[in-house]
Amino acid sequence: MTKEEILTDIYFTIRDLSGWVTTATESCFDPREIEYLERLDDEFSSYDSKREAEKCFSEVDRGGGYDIFFLDNDEEKLKFLSKKLFEIDSEIKLSIRFHHPLHTKSCLSEYEETKKLFKKIRGRNIHKGKDMDWEIPEWKIQKARSKPLNEYLGLEEKARIQCPFHKGEDKNFSLSKGFGYCFVCNEWSDAIKWVQVIEHKSFKEAVEILCNS
């Protein structure tokens, strides 16, 4: 394990402690290590930056009329953004079908901005999970997060299956771009959430299963 990986694991262990920078400074960390920890804090604290997220979302929802920050929690925001990603994906397909290059370009830009915001919120949601085991290296978490859900399930991209969340009989759960979304119950899932919720595993178990699959 590299020194950076060790420091990253340490950061996620101490980041929620009050005055952790002062404590680290007074401990055995040298100035370069403190600087690295503070850079990590700047990066991951951006997940909580309303200003940054608002800027990103203004690109996502150019028409206005909906403020994602009215939603109560990250899970509701992720459901909303999941639905939006699938809706934009449908618009992209139509644009390509009817040969509208400008509209396709606009949709792709909107999709990328939505995806960025989704990944930021999902990243924050994972790292504040109650059952987080801080012995899990950060690189393993990132590897598990990058595992496409359809690949984990052994299905083709764009496959549709019965929703495991509301136990629907129709194939309303659509798999695309690495995760899935149900257009009936509005539930979403990436591979980590699937293993945790559907297969009833802990976060640590889910990470290990996905890293070894």
Helices and strands as residue ranges (DSSP letters): H 3-14, H 20-26, H 31-45, G 46-48, H 50-60, G 68-70, H 74-97, H 101-127, H 138-145, H 149-152, E 160-161, E 173-176, E 179-182, E 188-189, H 191-193, I 194-198, H 203-211
